[in-house]
Every structure is written in structure tokens, then in C-alpha cells.
Amino acid sequence: MSREFAVPPVVFPSGGNPTVATGGNIQQRRVPTAPFQPSRPSNSGIPFMSFEIGSAATNTSGPIGGGTGPIGGAANFDDEEPLLDELGIHPDQIWKKTKSILNPFRVNPTFHKDSDLSGPIFLYLSFCLFQLLAGKIQFGVILGWIVVSSIFLYVVFNMLAGRHGNLDLHTCTSVIGYCLLPVVILSAVSLFVPQNGAIRLGISGVFVIWSTRACTNLMVAVADGGEEHRGLIAYACFLIYTLFSLLVIF
């Protein structure tokens, strides 16, 4: 037989603490209190520890929230250099150096005293682009020939100049890269010239002599000890740009 147990009902009123009615006796159930929290000082030295908007807004003399410091203050971009200058790219100098090569009879070596590689890289990419339009993918070949040509001319010049030679590899690479401009023009012109013809060979010879003359004059001007060996330097430059022209002809 089952035995019934009398369980008093539990009533939860809408307001106040829940009570339990057991035959007239009312027992109150305590609501759990929050854990212990330390008192917060109202005059804390750190603004974000005070939890007071007014004190954090007014106390700006510290190093964390200071308005005059380099961290809390507004960034001033007026004194920053342009991005191209920070990267070492000067378009005005590149244009002046390129324009000096465009004159085949007189090259101004004044602009080439300060060497850079931004202009040669641009000419290298232009050369590769024109070769790509001609159906020739030669990015690695052209880059490899530029590196080998720079080292070759650097070694030849310093061996000829001896102790008086002051040509560094960076300047040599810059001069060879800028004097590649006639070959770049040749690669653009060759897109409209029939292949395997005497006209194509004649035009290539003119542009090779143009590059050789410009490179020889700049090498002698920007470095010391090369005036008396102009013929040998011109021969080395002629070999370099002849190799580049062969990529265009064939």
C-alpha cells in the first residue's frame, strides 16, 4: 500500500522574499548576497581605475591619458615625409636621369652622381613588358643578364683603373640600368618592324651604339681613372648591350 506524505505548498509572491506557509508559521528565505567587494577610492591617481567619467576627462596630466604626450595626443602627420621619399624613390630625379639619356650626342653626368635603382627597375620592367607583347617571356633572363653585366663591367673598370678607380657596384648597376633605355625603345619599335630583315638589324645597331656611347661617357664621368681606358670600357659596354639587343632581334 502506498503511503501519502503531506507536503506543504510553496508560494512565491511577486514581490519581496519567497515565503513558505506551514500552518501559520512564516519562514523567510534569504536571498544570497554578492561577494565581498573592496571599496573604490574616489580620488584614484589612475583615471580608468576611478570609474568616474568626470575625473577621467579632467585628469589628463598623467602619462597615460595626457593630451600633450606622444601617446594620448593627436598624431601630427604634417612632419612626415612622403612615402616615395621614405622608400628612396624620387620621380623628379628619375625623370632627369632618363631625359639625359635621351640625347644621344650629349649626356649630362651631373644627375648620375647620385645613383639609385628605382629607374633601372622601371626600365627593366618596361623591357620585359615589351618582350612579353612580342610573345617572349624573358623576365628571368633579362634580370640575370643585368646582374652579370653589372658585375662584369665593375670588375673590368676597376682592373683598368687600378688604384685610381672608385667605381662601386651600386653606381655601376645604376648606370647600366639607365643606359638600357635605348634598348627598351628598340624593343618597342621592333613590335612594328618585320622580323629577320636588314632593316631590323640596322635599327638594332643604331640603338646599341646609342647605349654604348651613353654608358661609356657616364662611366668615365662618374668614376675616376677611366679616361685613358675609354676604348676598352666602350668595348665592354658594346658587348653588354649587344647581348640585350639579341633578345629583341631573335
Backbone as CSV, one residue per row, in Angstrom:
resi,resn,N_x,N_y,N_z,CA_x,CA_y,CA_z,C_x,C_y,C_z
1,MET,0.842,-1.185,0.000,0.000,0.000,0.000,0.879,1.237,0.000
2,SER,0.466,2.208,-0.787,1.243,3.450,-0.879,0.877,4.371,0.273
3,ARG,1.892,5.079,0.731,1.689,5.993,1.854,1.827,7.418,1.343
4,GLU,0.908,8.223,1.699,0.911,9.604,1.258,1.559,10.479,2.317
5,PHE,2.416,11.411,1.834,3.098,12.362,2.699,2.519,13.737,2.447
6,ALA,2.279,14.409,3.507,1.729,15.768,3.379,2.871,16.746,3.146
7,VAL,2.912,17.354,1.974,3.958,18.325,1.619,3.332,19.702,1.577
8,PRO,3.822,20.590,2.372,3.223,21.943,2.347,3.517,22.650,1.035
9,PRO,2.579,23.394,0.548,2.810,24.122,-0.724,3.771,25.284,-0.520
10,VAL,4.511,25.555,-1.559,5.481,26.681,-1.575,4.909,27.783,-2.436
11,VAL,4.790,28.935,-1.878,4.201,30.082,-2.584,5.288,31.128,-2.795
12,PHE,5.456,31.574,-4.034,6.428,32.622,-4.380,5.652,33.873,-4.732
13,PRO,5.620,34.792,-3.859,4.896,36.033,-4.180,5.658,36.844,-5.222
14,SER,4.939,37.800,-5.825,5.552,38.630,-6.860,6.585,39.580,-6.310
15,GLY,6.511,40.049,-5.134,7.469,40.990,-4.563,7.985,40.478,-3.245
16,GLY,9.185,40.892,-2.892,9.782,40.508,-1.618,10.436,39.161,-1.705
17,ASN,10.812,38.616,-0.545,11.464,37.327,-0.489,10.421,36.231,-0.516
18,PRO,10.749,35.054,-1.036,9.784,33.941,-1.036,9.529,33.451,0.373
19,THR,8.308,33.106,0.601,7.915,32.634,1.939,7.329,31.251,1.833
20,VAL,7.386,30.554,2.894,6.818,29.208,2.965,5.758,29.202,4.082
21,ALA,4.551,28.854,3.741,3.460,28.852,4.735,3.284,27.453,5.279
22,THR,3.558,27.297,6.519,3.407,25.994,7.179,2.581,26.189,8.447
23,GLY,1.228,26.061,8.315,0.349,26.108,9.493,0.434,27.387,10.262
24,GLY,0.552,28.535,9.588,0.562,29.821,10.268,1.954,30.356,10.520
25,ASN,2.957,29.455,10.510,4.336,29.918,10.702,4.932,30.306,9.353
26,ILE,5.470,31.468,9.253,6.054,32.001,8.008,7.568,32.024,8.156
27,GLN,8.210,31.307,7.302,9.675,31.297,7.282,10.162,32.034,6.046
28,GLN,11.042,32.947,6.227,11.593,33.748,5.124,12.871,33.097,4.607
29,ARG,12.988,33.051,3.277,14.189,32.536,2.634,15.089,33.704,2.249
30,ARG,16.325,33.645,2.704,17.257,34.758,2.450,17.785,34.711,1.008
31,VAL,17.839,35.864,0.454,18.410,35.990,-0.895,19.921,36.061,-0.779
32,PRO,20.693,35.268,-1.545,22.164,35.301,-1.431,22.703,36.676,-1.808
33,THR,23.600,37.116,-0.989,24.209,38.428,-1.231,25.420,38.299,-2.137
34,ALA,25.846,39.412,-2.723,27.012,39.452,-3.625,28.277,39.246,-2.832
35,PRO,29.325,38.695,-3.441,30.589,38.511,-2.710,31.170,39.841,-2.290
36,PHE,32.175,39.747,-1.440,32.794,40.963,-0.889,33.505,41.740,-1.987
37,GLN,33.226,43.027,-2.033,33.867,43.924,-2.977,34.544,45.041,-2.212
38,PRO,35.833,45.284,-2.507,36.528,46.368,-1.800,35.984,47.717,-2.213
39,SER,36.102,48.630,-1.310,35.638,49.993,-1.600,36.566,50.659,-2.596
40,ARG,35.965,51.410,-3.520,36.728,52.087,-4.558,37.057,53.501,-4.095
41,PRO,38.311,53.870,-4.118,38.649,55.246,-3.735,38.165,56.218,-4.793
42,SER,37.641,57.319,-4.326,37.096,58.317,-5.255,38.171,59.171,-5.886
43,ASN,39.331,59.282,-5.247,40.386,60.133,-5.785,41.572,59.296,-6.233
44,SER,41.304,58.298,-7.081,42.377,57.435,-7.571,43.280,58.197,-8.527
45,GLY,44.591,57.879,-8.479,45.542,58.579,-9.354,45.440,58.145,-10.797
46,ILE,44.924,56.932,-11.045,44.794,56.445,-12.410,43.370,56.683,-12.861
47,PRO,43.135,57.345,-13.982,41.768,57.715,-14.379,40.875,56.519,-14.610
48,PHE,41.382,55.454,-15.268,40.489,54.370,-15.606,40.203,53.456,-14.420
49,MET,40.855,53.685,-13.246,40.546,52.918,-12.046,39.517,53.598,-11.163
50,SER,39.241,54.847,-11.428,38.295,55.579,-10.587,36.852,55.358,-10.986
51,PHE,36.595,54.932,-12.223,35.256,54.698,-12.722,34.397,55.950,-12.654
52,GLU,35.021,57.079,-12.792,34.285,58.332,-12.799,34.617,59.055,-14.094
53,ILE,33.575,59.343,-14.863,33.788,59.971,-16.162,34.360,61.362,-15.995
54,GLY,33.894,62.074,-14.985,34.365,63.445,-14.803,35.840,63.513,-14.479
55,SER,36.291,62.618,-13.551,37.695,62.649,-13.182,38.584,62.184,-14.317
56,ALA,38.120,61.199,-15.116,38.923,60.732,-16.238,39.023,61.769,-17.326
57,ALA,37.980,62.592,-17.471,38.012,63.613,-18.512,38.855,64.800,-18.114
58,THR,38.877,65.101,-16.802,39.624,66.286,-16.375,41.076,65.992,-16.082
59,ASN,41.376,64.779,-15.617,42.746,64.440,-15.242,43.490,63.949,-16.475
60,THR,44.068,64.817,-17.214,44.805,64.494,-18.439,46.250,64.868,-18.333
61,SER,46.740,65.082,-17.117,48.138,65.468,-16.971,49.057,64.274,-16.839
62,GLY,48.522,63.066,-16.602,49.355,61.894,-16.434,49.891,61.402,-17.764
63,PRO,50.839,60.425,-17.724,51.418,59.917,-18.956,50.499,59.014,-19.747
64,ILE,49.432,58.469,-19.054,48.553,57.543,-19.773,47.474,58.283,-20.521
65,GLY,46.806,59.208,-19.893,45.717,59.932,-20.548,46.085,61.330,-20.941
66,GLY,47.360,61.662,-20.959,47.779,63.028,-21.250,47.492,63.423,-22.679
67,GLY,46.987,64.629,-22.850,46.704,65.103,-24.198,47.905,65.686,-24.898
68,THR,48.935,66.068,-24.134,50.112,66.671,-24.758,51.205,65.666,-25.034
69,GLY,51.088,64.438,-24.565,52.130,63.449,-24.764,52.053,62.847,-26.145
70,PRO,53.077,62.038,-26.531,53.072,61.432,-27.851,52.069,60.314,-28.014
71,ILE,51.573,59.751,-26.835,50.629,58.636,-26.949,49.203,59.141,-26.948
72,GLY,48.861,59.982,-25.972,47.485,60.420,-25.847,47.114,61.527,-26.811
73,GLY,48.095,62.305,-27.273,47.791,63.424,-28.145,47.475,62.971,-29.557
74,ALA,46.920,63.863,-30.325,46.595,63.570,-31.710,47.863,63.478,-32.541
75,ALA,47.903,62.517,-33.464,49.084,62.319,-34.306,49.192,63.450,-35.316
76,ASN,50.405,63.952,-35.463,50.665,65.042,-36.389,51.390,64.477,-37.597
77,PHE,50.702,64.416,-38.742,51.273,63.863,-39.963,51.869,64.935,-40.876
78,ASP,51.901,66.158,-40.438,52.459,67.205,-41.283,53.962,67.084,-41.417
79,ASP,54.617,66.568,-40.372,56.073,66.445,-40.392,56.549,65.150,-41.028
80,GLU,55.628,64.273,-41.407,56.030,63.007,-42.009,56.470,63.218,-43.457
81,GLU,57.496,62.453,-43.875,57.965,62.513,-45.246,57.018,61.742,-46.163
82,PRO,56.968,62.105,-47.442,56.140,61.331,-48.373,56.619,59.888,-48.455
83,LEU,55.701,59.029,-48.859,56.006,57.604,-48.897,57.101,57.286,-49.904
84,LEU,57.095,57.957,-51.059,58.112,57.690,-52.070,59.499,58.102,-51.587
85,ASP,59.569,59.200,-50.814,60.864,59.624,-50.275,61.379,58.644,-49.233
86,GLU,60.482,58.091,-48.429,60.906,57.099,-47.447,61.394,55.828,-48.115
87,LEU,60.836,55.489,-49.267,61.276,54.304,-49.999,62.500,54.577,-50.863
88,GLY,62.945,55.815,-50.928,64.102,56.146,-51.751,63.786,56.323,-53.218
89,ILE,62.536,56.613,-53.552,62.116,56.801,-54.937,61.841,58.282,-55.152
90,HIS,62.584,58.876,-56.061,62.439,60.300,-56.365,62.078,60.438,-57.843
91,PRO,60.807,60.631,-58.162,60.407,60.682,-59.583,61.064,61.806,-60.360
92,ASP,61.308,62.958,-59.722,61.940,64.049,-60.456,63.365,63.708,-60.858
93,GLN,64.125,63.058,-59.973,65.477,62.652,-60.326,65.479,61.549,-61.385
94,ILE,64.529,60.645,-61.288,64.445,59.584,-62.295,64.150,60.170,-63.660
95,TRP,63.279,61.162,-63.711,62.946,61.788,-64.997,64.141,62.561,-65.558
96,LYS,64.884,63.249,-64.698,66.058,63.981,-65.171,67.132,63.037,-65.704
97,LYS,67.350,61.934,-65.019,68.344,60.968,-65.495,67.904,60.318,-66.799
98,THR,66.623,60.012,-66.887,66.119,59.401,-68.123,66.185,60.387,-69.279
99,LYS,65.865,61.640,-69.007,65.903,62.647,-70.068,67.321,62.912,-70.543
100,SER,68.316,62.752,-69.633,69.700,62.953,-70.052,70.178,61.844,-70.990
101,ILE,69.587,60.647,-70.874,69.972,59.555,-71.772,69.328,59.716,-73.142
102,LEU,68.220,60.440,-73.209,67.507,60.585,-74.478,68.302,61.375,-75.512
103,ASN,69.266,62.161,-75.077,70.121,62.900,-76.015,71.310,62.017,-76.380
104,PRO,71.365,61.476,-77.601,72.443,60.538,-77.939,73.800,61.205,-78.143
105,PHE,73.830,62.499,-78.302,75.085,63.184,-78.593,75.717,63.822,-77.359
106,ARG,74.927,64.090,-76.342,75.461,64.738,-75.150,74.716,64.206,-73.918
107,VAL,75.460,63.568,-73.063,74.893,63.003,-71.843,75.367,63.838,-70.664
108,ASN,74.415,64.262,-69.833,74.762,65.076,-68.672,75.040,64.154,-67.485
109,PRO,76.311,64.056,-67.065,76.619,63.135,-65.953,76.332,63.711,-64.575
110,THR,75.858,64.950,-64.502,75.634,65.577,-63.195,74.550,64.853,-62.411
111,PHE,73.490,64.444,-63.086,72.375,63.788,-62.394,72.714,62.368,-61.970
112,HIS,73.731,61.775,-62.565,74.051,60.376,-62.280,75.095,60.225,-61.186
113,LYS,75.497,61.324,-60.571,76.424,61.215,-59.441,75.762,60.500,-58.268
114,ASP,74.480,60.764,-58.087,73.701,60.113,-57.028,72.982,58.914,-57.638
115,SER,73.512,57.734,-57.417,72.973,56.535,-58.052,71.734,56.036,-57.319
116,ASP,70.864,55.390,-58.051,69.668,54.755,-57.485,69.290,53.591,-58.384
117,LEU,68.428,52.737,-57.877,67.977,51.561,-58.622,66.492,51.605,-58.961
118,SER,65.819,52.690,-58.622,64.385,52.786,-58.923,64.153,52.921,-60.424
119,GLY,64.922,53.810,-61.064,64.794,53.974,-62.511,65.178,52.734,-63.288
120,PRO,66.326,52.094,-62.976,66.650,50.846,-63.685,65.616,49.745,-63.524
121,ILE,65.008,49.638,-62.359,63.969,48.615,-62.183,62.759,48.924,-63.059
122,PHE,62.418,50.204,-63.165,61.298,50.589,-64.039,61.612,50.273,-65.499
123,LEU,62.844,50.552,-65.933,63.224,50.248,-67.319,63.282,48.737,-67.546
124,TYR,63.724,48.013,-66.528,63.757,46.552,-66.644,62.343,45.992,-66.824
125,LEU,61.391,46.475,-66.053,60.010,46.008,-66.185,59.414,46.422,-67.531
126,SER,59.780,47.610,-68.009,59.286,48.038,-69.326,59.841,47.147,-70.432
127,PHE,61.119,46.827,-70.331,61.736,45.939,-71.320,61.061,44.575,-71.322
128,CYS,60.811,44.042,-70.132,60.139,42.743,-70.038,58.713,42.809,-70.581
129,LEU,58.045,43.942,-70.365,56.673,44.082,-70.866,56.639,44.097,-72.393
130,PHE,57.552,44.832,-73.023,57.577,44.872,-74.493,57.962,43.516,-75.068
131,GLN,58.854,42.812,-74.388,59.189,41.471,-74.844,58.010,40.511,-74.684
132,LEU,57.225,40.731,-73.639,56.034,39.909,-73.443,54.999,40.172,-74.522
133,LEU,54.881,41.429,-74.944,53.967,41.745,-76.042,54.427,41.126,-77.350
134,ALA,55.731,40.894,-77.472,56.266,40.233,-78.664,56.174,38.712,-78.578
135,GLY,55.619,38.199,-77.474,55.474,36.758,-77.317,56.675,36.089,-76.691
136,LYS,57.525,36.843,-75.987,58.728,36.282,-75.375,58.679,36.525,-73.869
137,ILE,58.680,35.463,-73.107,58.691,35.559,-71.646,60.145,35.439,-71.188
138,GLN,60.764,36.574,-70.881,62.205,36.603,-70.599,62.508,37.399,-69.326
139,PHE,61.647,37.333,-68.341,61.870,38.092,-67.113,63.139,37.637,-66.404
140,GLY,63.293,36.343,-66.231,64.470,35.833,-65.541,65.747,36.017,-66.337
141,VAL,65.683,35.879,-67.660,66.879,36.028,-68.499,67.389,37.463,-68.468
142,ILE,66.487,38.415,-68.578,66.896,39.826,-68.582,67.458,40.223,-67.226
143,LEU,66.807,39.794,-66.153,67.309,40.107,-64.825,68.684,39.481,-64.586
144,GLY,68.871,38.250,-65.018,70.168,37.603,-64.860,71.256,38.287,-65.650
145,TRP,70.950,38.742,-66.857,71.944,39.433,-67.672,72.286,40.797,-67.092
146,ILE,71.319,41.451,-66.470,71.621,42.739,-65.834,72.599,42.554,-64.677
147,VAL,72.378,41.526,-63.863,73.275,41.270,-62.724,74.667,40.889,-63.207
148,VAL,74.747,39.988,-64.186,76.053,39.552,-64.694,76.767,40.705,-65.394
149,SER,76.034,41.522,-66.126,76.651,42.655,-66.825,77.190,43.682,-65.845
150,SER,76.465,43.934,-64.764,76.928,44.900,-63.766,78.219,44.418,-63.096
151,ILE,78.255,43.154,-62.743,79.472,42.612,-62.113,80.635,42.604,-63.108
152,PHE,80.354,42.266,-64.361,81.402,42.221,-65.390,82.003,43.603,-65.625
153,LEU,81.179,44.613,-65.812,81.700,45.954,-66.060,82.379,46.529,-64.813
154,TYR,81.880,46.189,-63.646,82.507,46.640,-62.396,83.926,46.084,-62.262
155,VAL,84.088,44.799,-62.555,85.412,44.177,-62.459,86.350,44.732,-63.528
156,VAL,85.860,44.880,-64.756,86.701,45.388,-65.850,87.155,46.818,-65.569
157,PHE,86.253,47.665,-65.123,86.615,49.067,-64.887,87.643,49.183,-63.768
158,ASN,87.442,48.480,-62.680,88.371,48.589,-61.554,89.722,47.953,-61.867
159,MET,89.744,46.948,-62.711,91.029,46.388,-63.127,91.791,47.346,-64.027
160,LEU,91.072,48.072,-64.882,91.729,49.041,-65.756,92.157,50.289,-64.989
161,ALA,91.326,50.749,-64.095,91.646,51.972,-63.361,92.687,51.741,-62.280
162,GLY,92.770,50.547,-61.741,93.763,50.262,-60.706,93.428,50.952,-59.398
163,ARG,94.424,51.597,-58.819,94.239,52.261,-57.535,93.372,53.512,-57.651
164,HIS,93.316,54.086,-58.832,92.547,55.326,-59.013,91.058,55.067,-59.224
165,GLY,90.677,53.821,-59.390,89.265,53.536,-59.629,88.447,53.591,-58.350
166,ASN,87.364,54.304,-58.392,86.464,54.428,-57.236,85.024,54.079,-57.598
167,LEU,84.863,53.192,-58.575,83.527,52.801,-59.012,83.015,51.671,-58.117
168,ASP,81.824,51.864,-57.547,81.209,50.820,-56.748,80.144,50.098,-57.563
169,LEU,79.727,48.961,-57.063,78.789,48.119,-57.801,77.415,48.765,-57.911
170,HIS,77.001,49.516,-56.904,75.686,50.172,-56.942,75.636,51.208,-58.066
171,THR,76.689,52.019,-58.187,76.737,53.026,-59.250,76.807,52.370,-60.620
172,CYS,77.574,51.291,-60.715,77.691,50.590,-61.990,76.347,50.017,-62.435
173,THR,75.610,49.429,-61.510,74.288,48.884,-61.839,73.320,49.989,-62.233
174,SER,73.396,51.134,-61.554,72.516,52.254,-61.885,72.796,52.779,-63.291
175,VAL,74.063,52.926,-63.644,74.413,53.449,-64.970,74.000,52.478,-66.065
176,ILE,74.266,51.195,-65.879,73.872,50.201,-66.888,72.355,50.154,-67.039
177,GLY,71.634,50.297,-65.929,70.173,50.271,-65.999,69.601,51.458,-66.729
178,TYR,70.110,52.649,-66.470,69.601,53.838,-67.162,69.983,53.834,-68.641
179,CYS,71.184,53.344,-68.957,71.599,53.285,-70.360,70.895,52.169,-71.117
180,LEU,70.080,51.387,-70.432,69.260,50.382,-71.105,68.057,51.013,-71.812
181,LEU,67.855,52.294,-71.622,66.701,52.975,-72.221,66.652,52.842,-73.745
182,PRO,67.759,53.037,-74.505,67.662,52.827,-75.960,67.256,51.410,-76.342
183,VAL,67.681,50.415,-75.585,67.287,49.038,-75.887,65.797,48.845,-75.596
184,VAL,65.291,49.520,-74.586,63.854,49.458,-74.304,63.065,50.087,-75.453
185,ILE,63.561,51.206,-75.956,62.908,51.827,-77.115,62.989,50.907,-78.324
186,LEU,64.129,50.221,-78.477,64.271,49.263,-79.579,63.255,48.137,-79.470
187,SER,63.023,47.649,-78.267,62.045,46.575,-78.091,60.633,47.039,-78.401
188,ALA,60.351,48.335,-78.159,59.036,48.875,-78.506,58.895,49.083,-80.015
189,VAL,59.973,49.533,-80.652,59.927,49.759,-82.105,59.875,48.435,-82.860
190,SER,60.533,47.417,-82.315,60.582,46.127,-83.012,59.223,45.458,-83.122
191,LEU,58.254,45.921,-82.344,56.907,45.356,-82.457,56.265,45.697,-83.803
192,PHE,56.757,46.764,-84.447,56.159,47.220,-85.706,57.107,47.038,-86.892
193,VAL,58.241,46.373,-86.675,59.225,46.148,-87.733,59.212,44.675,-88.091
194,PRO,59.247,44.331,-89.377,59.267,42.913,-89.765,60.502,42.201,-89.235
195,GLN,60.330,40.957,-88.871,61.435,40.184,-88.342,62.301,39.627,-89.470
196,ASN,63.557,39.311,-89.074,64.522,38.696,-89.992,64.713,39.538,-91.250
197,GLY,65.008,40.808,-91.021,65.258,41.697,-92.145,66.450,42.592,-91.882
198,ALA,66.989,43.184,-92.947,68.144,44.069,-92.805,67.777,45.346,-92.065
199,ILE,66.522,45.769,-92.220,66.084,46.988,-91.528,66.120,46.776,-90.010
200,ARG,65.714,45.618,-89.586,65.697,45.311,-88.153,67.120,45.286,-87.595
201,LEU,68.063,44.720,-88.337,69.449,44.683,-87.886,70.066,46.074,-87.866
202,GLY,69.737,46.882,-88.869,70.276,48.240,-88.908,69.769,49.095,-87.757
203,ILE,68.480,49.001,-87.472,67.918,49.763,-86.344,68.517,49.292,-85.019
204,SER,68.714,47.989,-84.896,69.314,47.451,-83.670,70.732,47.967,-83.483
205,GLY,71.513,48.045,-84.563,72.881,48.567,-84.468,72.914,50.018,-84.011
206,VAL,71.964,50.819,-84.496,71.914,52.227,-84.086,71.630,52.360,-82.602
207,PHE,70.691,51.608,-82.106,70.333,51.698,-80.687,71.434,51.125,-79.786
208,VAL,72.138,50.117,-80.264,73.244,49.564,-79.474,74.373,50.584,-79.362
209,ILE,74.698,51.260,-80.450,75.731,52.298,-80.399,75.297,53.447,-79.497
210,TRP,74.019,53.766,-79.527,73.488,54.815,-78.643,73.691,54.441,-77.170
211,SER,73.328,53.230,-76.799,73.508,52.784,-75.415,74.981,52.704,-75.033
212,THR,75.819,52.242,-75.967,77.250,52.120,-75.673,77.888,53.479,-75.444
213,ARG,77.561,54.441,-76.264,78.116,55.780,-76.120,77.691,56.418,-74.793
214,ALA,76.403,56.290,-74.452,75.907,56.886,-73.207,76.542,56.218,-71.987
215,CYS,76.644,54.902,-72.006,77.209,54.190,-70.856,78.699,54.495,-70.699
216,THR,79.418,54.585,-71.795,80.850,54.877,-71.713,81.093,56.271,-71.157
217,ASN,80.364,57.254,-71.647,80.536,58.622,-71.147,80.200,58.738,-69.664
218,LEU,79.163,58.060,-69.230,78.792,58.127,-67.820,79.807,57.401,-66.945
219,MET,80.313,56.274,-67.401,81.305,55.543,-66.621,82.570,56.372,-66.422
220,VAL,82.991,57.033,-67.462,84.200,57.853,-67.363,83.952,59.086,-66.503
221,ALA,82.731,59.612,-66.519,82.434,60.850,-65.798,82.198,60.619,-64.308
222,VAL,81.476,59.566,-63.955,81.111,59.372,-62.550,82.225,58.729,-61.737
223,ALA,83.211,58.113,-62.383,84.322,57.455,-61.684,85.643,57.992,-62.207
224,ASP,86.660,57.919,-61.391,87.992,58.402,-61.747,88.830,57.253,-62.302
225,GLY,89.756,57.632,-63.161,90.697,56.656,-63.684,90.236,55.915,-64.907
226,GLY,89.195,56.382,-65.603,88.709,55.671,-66.769,88.883,56.420,-68.076
227,GLU,89.401,57.627,-68.025,89.537,58.423,-69.242,90.546,57.813,-70.205
228,GLU,91.639,57.328,-69.680,92.673,56.761,-70.547,92.322,55.373,-71.060
229,HIS,91.316,54.759,-70.520,90.877,53.428,-70.964,89.474,53.501,-71.555
230,ARG,89.164,54.596,-72.196,87.823,54.779,-72.737,87.494,53.725,-73.789
231,GLY,88.459,53.380,-74.631,88.206,52.410,-75.697,87.852,51.031,-75.165
232,LEU,88.577,50.571,-74.128,88.286,49.258,-73.556,86.948,49.243,-72.813
233,ILE,86.636,50.347,-72.144,85.343,50.436,-71.461,84.200,50.438,-72.470
234,ALA,84.412,51.162,-73.601,83.386,51.189,-74.644,83.194,49.801,-75.254
235,TYR,84.267,49.034,-75.377,84.151,47.672,-75.925,83.338,46.780,-74.988
236,ALA,83.577,46.901,-73.675,82.807,46.114,-72.707,81.331,46.510,-72.729
237,CYS,81.054,47.805,-72.812,79.657,48.262,-72.887,78.987,47.792,-74.177
238,PHE,79.763,47.765,-75.271,79.205,47.306,-76.542,78.798,45.840,-76.464
239,LEU,79.604,45.031,-75.802,79.257,43.621,-75.643,77.993,43.449,-74.798
240,ILE,77.874,44.267,-73.771,76.711,44.144,-72.875,75.419,44.437,-73.613
241,TYR,75.375,45.563,-74.329,74.119,45.962,-74.972,73.871,45.195,-76.269
242,THR,74.909,44.595,-76.812,74.683,43.703,-77.943,73.926,42.454,-77.500
243,LEU,74.262,41.949,-76.312,73.536,40.808,-75.772,72.067,41.127,-75.538
244,PHE,71.795,42.314,-75.024,70.403,42.703,-74.802,69.658,42.860,-76.135
245,SER,70.342,43.378,-77.148,69.677,43.556,-78.451,69.394,42.218,-79.133
246,LEU,70.208,41.206,-78.827,69.941,39.888,-79.403,68.630,39.310,-78.913
247,LEU,68.235,39.680,-77.685,66.930,39.237,-77.189,65.788,39.833,-77.985
248,VAL,66.019,41.023,-78.522,64.968,41.694,-79.295,64.941,41.186,-80.728
249,ILE,66.133,40.945,-81.297,66.191,40.573,-82.704,65.673,39.161,-82.917
250,PHE,66.112,38.229,-82.092,65.763,36.820,-82.276,64.695,36.375,-81.304
